[in-house]
Amino acid sequence: MALDDEIEKARARRDAEDAEQREKQQRQERTRQRLLALAGDAVKRLGPYARRETAQFLHVV
């Protein structure tokens, strides 16, 4: 019975590690999605300014 208990403990430990790894991957994916959304928003908001600044720079050069 001790061997069965050790096997069960090892499985439980492995399952916990797998669950932790999945959670970490999900957290990273959510973070990546938020960063992409923020970057897209920044590009939309700064787009008009970037064109004007570029035009001014080309005019000066």
CNS distance restraints for C-alpha pairs under 8 A (distance, minus, plus):
assign (resid   1 and name CA) (resid   5 and name CA) 6.33 0.50 0.50
assign (resid   2 and name CA) (resid   6 and name CA) 6.25 0.50 0.50
assign (resid   3 and name CA) (resid   7 and name CA) 6.16 0.50 0.50
assign (resid   4 and name CA) (resid   8 and name CA) 6.12 0.50 0.50
assign (resid   5 and name CA) (resid   9 and name CA) 6.12 0.50 0.50
assign (resid   6 and name CA) (resid  10 and name CA) 6.09 0.50 0.50
assign (resid   7 and name CA) (resid  11 and name CA) 6.18 0.50 0.50
assign (resid   8 and name CA) (resid  12 and name CA) 6.09 0.50 0.50
assign (resid   9 and name CA) (resid  13 and name CA) 6.05 0.50 0.50
assign (resid  10 and name CA) (resid  14 and name CA) 6.10 0.50 0.50
assign (resid  11 and name CA) (resid  15 and name CA) 6.01 0.50 0.50
assign (resid  12 and name CA) (resid  16 and name CA) 6.11 0.50 0.50
assign (resid  13 and name CA) (resid  17 and name CA) 6.23 0.50 0.50
assign (resid  14 and name CA) (resid  18 and name CA) 6.10 0.50 0.50
assign (resid  15 and name CA) (resid  19 and name CA) 6.09 0.50 0.50
assign (resid  16 and name CA) (resid  20 and name CA) 6.11 0.50 0.50
assign (resid  17 and name CA) (resid  21 and name CA) 6.12 0.50 0.50
assign (resid  18 and name CA) (resid  22 and name CA) 6.19 0.50 0.50
assign (resid  19 and name CA) (resid  23 and name CA) 6.15 0.50 0.50
assign (resid  20 and name CA) (resid  24 and name CA) 6.15 0.50 0.50
assign (resid  21 and name CA) (resid  25 and name CA) 6.23 0.50 0.50
assign (resid  22 and name CA) (resid  26 and name CA) 6.12 0.50 0.50
assign (resid  23 and name CA) (resid  27 and name CA) 6.02 0.50 0.50
assign (resid  24 and name CA) (resid  28 and name CA) 6.17 0.50 0.50
assign (resid  25 and name CA) (resid  29 and name CA) 6.15 0.50 0.50
assign (resid  26 and name CA) (resid  30 and name CA) 6.17 0.50 0.50
assign (resid  27 and name CA) (resid  31 and name CA) 6.17 0.50 0.50
assign (resid  28 and name CA) (resid  32 and name CA) 6.08 0.50 0.50
assign (resid  29 and name CA) (resid  33 and name CA) 6.12 0.50 0.50
assign (resid  30 and name CA) (resid  34 and name CA) 6.19 0.50 0.50
assign (resid  31 and name CA) (resid  35 and name CA) 6.15 0.50 0.50
assign (resid  32 and name CA) (resid  36 and name CA) 6.15 0.50 0.50
assign (resid  33 and name CA) (resid  37 and name CA) 6.17 0.50 0.50
assign (resid  34 and name CA) (resid  38 and name CA) 6.14 0.50 0.50
assign (resid  35 and name CA) (resid  39 and name CA) 6.03 0.50 0.50
assign (resid  36 and name CA) (resid  40 and name CA) 6.07 0.50 0.50
assign (resid  37 and name CA) (resid  41 and name CA) 6.18 0.50 0.50
assign (resid  38 and name CA) (resid  42 and name CA) 6.13 0.50 0.50
assign (resid  39 and name CA) (resid  43 and name CA) 6.19 0.50 0.50
assign (resid  40 and name CA) (resid  44 and name CA) 6.30 0.50 0.50
assign (resid  41 and name CA) (resid  45 and name CA) 6.18 0.50 0.50
assign (resid  42 and name CA) (resid  46 and name CA) 5.91 0.50 0.50
assign (resid  43 and name CA) (resid  47 and name CA) 5.64 0.50 0.50
assign (resid  46 and name CA) (resid  50 and name CA) 6.11 0.50 0.50
assign (resid  47 and name CA) (resid  51 and name CA) 6.45 0.50 0.50
assign (resid  48 and name CA) (resid  52 and name CA) 6.45 0.50 0.50
assign (resid  49 and name CA) (resid  53 and name CA) 6.03 0.50 0.50
assign (resid  50 and name CA) (resid  54 and name CA) 5.98 0.50 0.50
assign (resid  51 and name CA) (resid  55 and name CA) 6.12 0.50 0.50
assign (resid  52 and name CA) (resid  56 and name CA) 6.19 0.50 0.50
assign (resid  53 and name CA) (resid  57 and name CA) 6.08 0.50 0.50
assign (resid  54 and name CA) (resid  58 and name CA) 6.15 0.50 0.50
assign (resid  55 and name CA) (resid  59 and name CA) 6.13 0.50 0.50
assign (resid  56 and name CA) (resid  60 and name CA) 6.26 0.50 0.50
assign (resid  57 and name CA) (resid  61 and name CA) 6.17 0.50 0.50
